[in-house]
Amino acid sequence: MSDVRTHAELTEVSASGLRWVSIARVAAELTMLGSMVVLARLIPPSAFGMFAIAVLVQELATTIPSEGVGTALVQRKSIGREHLQAGLALSLLMALGLTIVTLIVAATVVESVFGHQTATLVALSTSFFFLGAVTAPTLAVLRRRLDFRRLSILDATNTIVRSGTSIALATVAGLDASALLLGALAGVAAMCALSVVFVRAPVPRWRRSAVRDLIGYGGPASFACLCWAGFRNGDYAIVGARLGATSAGIYWRGFQLAVEYQRKISVVMTTIAMPVLARTASDEEMFALRRRMVRMLTMIVFPLLVGLVLLAPVVVPWIFGPAWEAAVLPTQLLAGAGAATVVIDAVGTVFMATGRSRALLGFGVAHFVVYIAVVLVASNWGVTGVAIAASGVHLAFVVVAYWMLLHGRPENPLRLLWADVSAAAVSCAAMTAAALPVELALRSSGAPAIAHLIVVGAVCAATYLVAMRAWFKDAWRDLSALLRRVLPVGRAQAVVRRVPVLAGRSS
């Protein structure tokens, strides 16, 4: 099975896939946000703190087989059925080993440090390992086929089942942290079952030759995922252990709003990017396509992060309730980590597409070690100190990521980084200059939260689009093309036509 495509084919597939993934992601995230608003008012912050510790297991269960085995299947230029059989066998073997280790850690370390309830959640989470192992090869086949429609359906199924189950368990059964975990487990189980319907799962067999083909990339990639999962969840464990479950819940909420929600948006692009970049015919074509993808990603995510910083003092307590007001400052501080993570994920996609698993491993280990050490020290200054440290480390490692990306190439890392983010960064600066006085005036006047959100959001959107249209015409053309692809055609054309008029009048 060989899937090399021409540049024109990949551009067309990327565009059509973007619409499917975007629609599914927007629907999924609106569903998830709605459920989280409901759950935040039913479940106390301390329960979210306990759930945040158990999330590490889910992360390992989904990313290790997906990136270690699934990405190895996607990255290869050609695969046979023996690779799929070996991939499933390898995934199941890893799942068994990780399950045993997790149960031992839950009964010893987690029980003594975080308490019995958290240890029980971690033990229950081991079910994710089997589900992740079964799902990895089927998802890999869909990614190789660039079948973004079915991938989008799977993503939406996961979110809908997870949200509905969690809310039902919290309201009917009165569960708290267990409702969050069991809901997540139900969502992944539904996705796993549907993926097997879409792609017939191979019978697991230990094919030595195929295992060797996969393990060369999959081994380092799996260990990199282990480090990456520890890096993404180690701060929750540190905050929970040193500052308590309530502080962990507050920090988790801020991290979700500033980093994870933005990262979920970036998944729309990276879901498409990895298999598409892996199908390019040359490095030059890949780098050209990569630049357009990264620039588009930052143009979408950066203004959302700036808007979050401006509106967090009003929006967070209004949406999630007064109990979450302490999450406002961490959310604002973690916005830098959100911006950095989006860019770092884009670089990681290139490493995966080109088979640079050792580079991915080295970056993951370094990022993990530095991050955990800095967060451990910063926890002496509470949740605020941890949030500042998290953003600082993430931003520093953006530069490291670009240095590694360009190893052996003539480009300057800082210049390439600025070329990737300049359109979004400069337009966001103009947006902030226009919206901040409006936001401060509305807050001092005590305007209703909904009016605050609408007025400041409108000023942000108008200023950002006008600045982009006036100063970055190439970036604007890409953004316009995206609007025409993703939005209904009539509305997109209306938006595109109006902004140039505004830009012309402003000049």
C-alpha positions in Angstrom: 0.0 0.0 0.0 1.8 3.1 -1.3 0.2 6.5 -0.9 2.6 9.2 -2.3 0.6 12.1 -3.7 1.4 15.1 -5.9 1.5 18.6 -4.5 -1.8 19.5 -6.2 -3.5 16.4 -4.9 -2.4 17.0 -1.3 -3.5 20.7 -1.5 -6.9 19.6 -2.6 -7.2 16.8 0.0 -6.0 19.2 2.7 -8.6 21.8 1.8 -11.5 19.3 1.6 -10.3 17.5 4.8 -10.1 20.8 6.6 -13.8 21.4 6.2 -14.7 18.0 7.5 -12.4 18.2 10.5 -13.3 21.9 11.2 -17.0 21.2 11.3 -16.6 18.1 13.5 -14.1 19.9 15.8 -16.3 23.0 16.2 -19.4 20.8 17.0 -17.3 18.6 19.4 -15.8 21.6 21.2 -19.2 23.4 21.6 -20.6 20.1 23.0 -17.6 19.7 25.3 -17.7 23.3 26.5 -21.4 23.1 27.2 -21.0 19.9 29.2 -18.0 21.4 31.1 -20.1 24.4 32.0 -22.8 22.1 33.4 -20.3 19.9 35.1 -18.4 22.8 36.6 -21.6 23.8 38.5 -22.3 20.2 39.6 -18.8 19.1 40.6 -16.4 21.0 43.0 -12.9 22.1 41.9 -11.4 19.4 44.2 -13.0 16.6 42.1 -11.6 18.1 38.9 -8.2 18.1 40.7 -8.4 14.4 41.4 -9.6 13.7 37.8 -6.6 15.7 36.5 -4.3 13.2 38.1 -6.0 10.3 36.5 -6.0 12.0 33.1 -2.3 11.0 32.8 -3.3 7.4 32.3 -5.8 8.3 29.6 -3.1 10.3 27.8 -0.7 7.5 27.9 -3.3 5.0 26.7 -4.3 7.0 23.7 -1.0 8.6 22.6 1.5 5.8 23.0 -0.2 3.3 20.6 -1.4 6.1 18.4 2.0 7.8 18.0 4.3 4.8 18.6 2.5 2.3 16.4 -0.2 4.3 14.5 2.1 7.1 13.3 4.7 4.5 12.4 2.1 2.9 10.1 1.1 6.3 8.7 4.7 7.6 8.2 5.9 4.6 6.1 5.7 5.0 2.3 4.1 1.6 2.0 2.6 -1.1 4.3 1.1 -4.5 4.0 -1.4 -6.5 6.1 1.5 -8.0 8.1 2.3 -4.5 9.3 -1.2 -4.0 10.6 -1.2 -7.4 12.3 2.1 -6.7 13.9 1.0 -3.2 14.9 -2.0 -4.5 16.8 0.0 -7.2 18.5 2.6 -4.7 19.5 -0.1 -2.3 20.8 -1.7 -5.0 22.9 1.6 -6.0 24.4 2.4 -2.5 25.4 -1.1 -2.1 26.8 -0.7 -5.2 29.0 2.7 -3.9 30.3 1.4 -0.4 31.0 -1.7 -1.8 32.8 0.4 -3.8 35.2 2.7 -0.9 35.9 -0.2 1.5 36.4 -2.0 -0.8 38.9 1.2 -1.2 40.9 1.8 2.6 41.0 -1.9 3.3 41.9 -1.8 0.9 44.8 1.5 2.3 46.2 2.5 5.8 45.1 -0.8 7.3 44.2 -2.6 5.9 47.3 0.0 7.3 49.7 0.4 10.7 48.0 -3.0 11.6 46.7 -5.4 9.4 48.7 -7.7 6.4 48.1 -10.2 8.1 45.8 -7.6 9.3 43.3 -5.9 5.9 43.4 -9.2 4.2 42.5 -9.6 6.6 39.6 -6.2 5.8 38.3 -6.8 2.0 38.6 -10.1 2.3 36.7 -8.3 4.3 34.0 -6.3 1.2 33.0 -9.2 0.2 30.8 -8.1 3.0 28.4 -5.0 1.0 27.5 -6.9 -1.9 25.8 -9.2 0.6 24.0 -6.2 2.6 22.7 -4.4 -0.5 21.5 -7.3 -1.7 19.5 -8.1 1.7 18.0 -4.5 2.7 16.9 -4.2 0.5 13.7 -7.7 1.3 12.5 -7.2 5.0 12.9 -3.8 4.7 11.1 -5.5 3.1 8.1 -8.0 6.0 7.9 -5.2 8.5 8.3 -3.2 6.8 5.4 -6.3 7.0 3.3 -6.7 10.7 4.2 -10.3 9.8 5.1 -10.9 12.9 7.2 -14.7 12.5 7.0 -14.7 9.2 9.0 -12.0 10.5 11.4 -14.2 13.5 12.1 -17.2 11.2 12.8 -15.1 9.2 15.3 -14.0 12.4 17.0 -17.6 13.7 17.3 -18.8 10.3 18.6 -16.2 10.3 21.3 -17.2 13.8 22.5 -20.9 13.4 22.4 -20.9 10.1 24.3 -18.4 11.4 26.8 -20.3 14.6 27.5 -23.7 12.9 27.7 -22.5 10.1 30.0 -20.6 12.4 32.4 -23.6 14.8 32.8 -26.0 11.8 33.3 -23.8 10.2 36.0 -23.3 13.6 37.8 -27.0 14.5 37.8 -28.7 11.1 38.2 -26.1 9.1 40.2 -24.6 12.1 42.1 -21.0 11.1 41.1 -18.2 13.7 40.9 -14.7 12.8 39.8 -16.0 9.3 38.8 -18.5 10.9 36.5 -15.8 12.6 34.6 -13.7 9.5 34.3 -16.5 7.1 33.4 -17.7 9.6 30.8 -14.3 9.8 29.2 -14.1 5.9 29.2 -17.5 5.6 27.5 -16.5 8.1 24.8 -13.3 6.3 23.9 -15.2 2.9 24.0 -17.8 4.2 21.5 -15.1 5.6 19.2 -13.2 2.3 19.4 -16.3 0.3 18.5 -17.1 2.6 15.5 -13.5 2.5 14.2 -13.7 -1.3 14.0 -16.9 -0.9 11.9 -15.1 1.6 9.6 -11.9 -0.5 9.2 -11.9 -4.2 9.8 -9.4 -4.8 12.6 -6.6 -7.2 11.7 -6.0 -10.4 13.7 -3.0 -9.6 15.9 0.1 -11.7 15.0 3.7 -11.3 15.9 5.4 -10.7 12.5 9.0 -10.2 13.3 10.0 -8.5 10.1 7.0 -6.1 10.3 7.7 -5.4 14.0 11.3 -4.5 13.1 10.0 -2.1 10.4 7.7 -0.4 13.0 9.9 -0.4 16.1 12.6 1.6 14.5 10.3 4.6 14.4 7.8 3.4 17.0 10.2 2.7 19.8 11.7 6.3 20.2 8.3 7.8 19.4 6.6 5.8 22.1 9.2 6.9 24.7 8.8 10.4 23.4 5.1 10.2 24.0 5.7 8.9 27.5 7.8 12.0 28.2 5.3 14.2 26.5 2.4 12.8 28.5 4.4 13.3 31.7 5.3 16.8 30.6 1.6 17.6 29.8 0.3 16.2 33.1 3.2 16.3 35.5 2.3 19.9 36.6 -1.1 18.6 37.7 0.5 16.0 39.8 2.9 18.5 41.4 0.2 21.0 42.1 -2.1 18.3 43.6 0.7 16.8 45.7 2.1 20.1 47.1 -0.9 22.5 47.0 -3.9 20.2 47.3 -6.8 18.9 45.1 -8.6 22.2 45.0 -5.6 24.1 43.8 -5.0 21.3 41.2 -8.6 21.8 40.0 -8.1 25.6 39.7 -4.9 25.1 37.8 -6.5 22.4 35.6 -9.3 24.8 34.6 -6.9 27.5 33.7 -4.7 25.1 31.7 -7.8 23.7 29.9 -9.0 27.2 28.9 -5.6 28.6 27.9 -3.8 25.6 26.5 -5.9 22.5 25.9 -8.9 24.2 24.2 -6.5 26.1 21.9 -4.6 22.9 21.3 -7.8 21.1 20.3 -8.3 23.7 17.7 -4.8 23.1 16.4 -5.6 19.4 16.2 -7.9 20.3 13.3 -4.7 21.3 11.3 -2.3 18.8 12.7 -4.7 15.9 12.1 -4.5 16.8 8.5 -0.9 17.9 8.4 0.9 14.7 9.5 -0.5 12.3 6.9 -0.5 15.0 4.2 3.2 16.0 4.9 4.2 12.4 4.9 2.8 12.0 1.4 4.8 14.9 -0.1 7.3 14.0 -2.8 10.2 16.2 -1.5 11.5 18.1 1.5 11.0 21.5 -0.3 7.4 20.7 -1.0 6.9 19.6 2.6 8.5 22.8 4.0 6.4 25.0 1.7 3.2 23.3 2.8 4.3 23.3 6.4 4.8 27.1 6.4 1.3 27.8 5.1 -0.2 25.4 7.7 1.6 26.9 10.6 0.8 30.5 9.6 -2.8 29.6 9.2 -2.8 27.9 12.6 -1.4 30.9 14.4 -3.7 33.3 12.6 -6.7 31.3 14.0 -5.5 30.5 17.5 -3.5 33.6 18.6 -6.5 36.1 18.4 -8.6 33.6 20.5 -5.9 33.6 23.1 -5.6 37.4 23.3 -9.4 37.6 23.5 -9.3 35.1 26.4 -6.8 37.2 28.3 -8.9 40.3 27.8 -12.2 38.7 28.7 -11.2 36.1 31.4 -12.0 38.3 34.4 -15.6 38.6 33.3 -16.2 35.4 31.3 -14.7 32.7 33.5 -16.9 33.4 36.6 -19.9 34.1 34.5 -19.7 30.8 32.6 -18.3 28.4 35.2 -19.7 30.0 38.4 -18.2 32.0 41.3 -16.3 28.9 42.6 -13.9 29.2 39.6 -13.0 32.9 40.0 -9.6 31.9 41.3 -8.9 30.4 37.8 -8.9 33.8 36.1 -5.3 34.8 36.7 -3.8 31.4 35.9 -5.8 31.4 32.7 -4.4 34.7 31.6 -0.8 33.7 32.5 -1.1 30.4 30.7 -2.1 32.0 27.4 1.6 32.2 26.6 1.9 28.5 27.1 -1.1 28.0 24.8 0.5 30.0 22.0 3.8 28.2 22.4 2.2 24.7 22.4 0.4 25.4 19.1 3.7 26.2 17.4 5.6 23.3 19.1 2.9 20.8 18.0 3.3 22.0 14.4 7.0 21.3 14.6 6.4 17.9 16.1 4.1 17.1 13.2 7.0 17.6 10.8 9.3 15.4 12.9 6.6 12.6 12.7 6.0 13.1 9.0 9.7 12.8 8.2 10.4 9.9 10.5 12.7 11.9 12.8 11.6 10.0 15.9 15.0 10.4 17.6 14.7 14.2 17.3 11.2 14.0 18.7 12.5 11.8 21.6 15.3 14.2 22.4 13.0 17.2 22.4 10.4 15.4 24.5 12.9 14.3 27.1 14.6 17.7 27.4 11.2 19.5 27.5 9.9 17.1 30.2 12.9 17.3 32.5 13.3 21.1 32.3 9.5 21.6 32.7 9.0 19.4 35.7 12.1 20.8 37.5 11.0 24.4 37.0 7.4 23.7 38.0 8.5 21.9 41.1 10.5 25.0 42.2 7.7 27.4 41.1 5.1 25.5 43.2 6.6 27.3 46.2 4.8 30.4 44.9 1.4 28.7 44.5 -0.7 28.3 41.4 0.4 31.7 40.1 4.0 30.7 40.2 3.4 27.5 38.4 1.4 29.3 35.6 4.3 31.8 35.1 6.8 28.9 35.0 4.8 26.9 32.6 4.5 29.7 30.1 8.1 30.6 30.4 9.4 27.1 29.7 7.0 26.5 26.8 8.0 29.8 25.1 11.7 29.0 25.5 11.3 25.6 23.9 9.6 27.1 20.9 13.1 28.4 19.9 14.6 25.0 20.7 12.0 23.3 18.4 12.8 25.6 15.5 16.5 25.1 16.0 16.0 21.3 15.8 13.6 21.6 12.9 16.2 23.4 10.8 19.2 21.2 11.7 21.2 20.8 8.5 19.2 23.5 6.6 20.4 27.1 5.8 17.5 29.0 7.3 17.8 31.0 10.5 15.5 29.6 13.2 14.5 32.9 14.7 13.8 34.4 11.3 11.7 31.4 10.3 9.8 31.6 13.6 9.0 35.2 13.0 7.9 34.6 9.4 5.5 31.9 10.7 3.9 34.0 13.5 4.4 37.6 12.5 1.1 38.0 10.7 -0.8 36.8 13.7 1.4 38.5 16.3 1.3 42.0 14.7 -2.5 41.8 14.0 -3.0 40.7 17.7 -1.1 43.7 18.9 -3.3 46.0 16.9 -6.4 44.1 18.2 -5.2 44.5 21.8 -4.6 48.2 21.4 -8.1 48.7 20.2 -10.0 46.4 22.5 -8.2 46.9 25.8 -9.6 50.4 26.5 -13.1 49.2 25.5 -12.8 46.2 27.9 -11.6 48.4 30.8 -14.4 50.9 30.3 -17.1 48.2 30.2 -15.7 46.5 33.3 -15.6 49.7 35.3 -19.2 50.5 34.2 -20.5 47.2 35.4 -21.9 46.2 32.1 -23.7 42.8 31.9 -21.3 39.9 31.0 -23.1 39.1 27.8 -22.9 42.7 26.5 -19.2 42.8 27.6 -18.5 39.6 25.6 -20.3 40.8 22.5 -18.9 44.3 22.4 -15.3 43.4 23.1 -15.5 40.4 20.8 -16.8 42.5 18.0 -14.0 45.1 18.4 -11.4 42.3 18.6 -12.6 40.6 15.4 -13.0 43.8 13.4 -9.6 45.2 14.3 -7.8 41.9 13.8 -9.3 41.3 10.3 -8.6 44.8 9.2 -5.0 44.7 10.4 -4.5 41.3 8.7 -6.0 42.6 5.4 -4.1 45.8 5.4 -0.6 44.6 6.4 -0.3 40.9 5.5 -1.9 40.3 2.1 -0.5 36.8 1.5 -1.7 35.7 4.9 -5.1 37.3 4.2 -5.5 35.4 1.0 -4.9 32.1 2.8 -7.3 33.1 5.5 -9.9 34.1 2.9 -9.5 30.8 1.2 -10.0 29.0 4.5 -13.2 30.9 5.1 -14.5 30.0 1.7 -13.6 26.3 2.3 -14.9 26.0 5.9 -17.8 28.4 6.1 -21.0 28.3 4.0 -20.0 29.9 0.7 -22.4 32.8 0.8 -21.4 34.0 4.3 -17.7 33.6 3.7 -17.8 35.7 0.5 -19.8 38.3 2.4 -17.1 38.5 5.1 -14.3 38.5 2.6 -15.9 41.4 0.6 -16.6 43.5 3.6 -13.2 43.6 5.2 -11.2 45.0 2.2 -13.8 47.9 2.2 -13.1 48.6 5.9 -9.4 48.4 5.3 -9.6 50.8 2.4 -11.6 53.3 4.5 -9.2 53.1 7.4 -6.3 53.9 5.2 
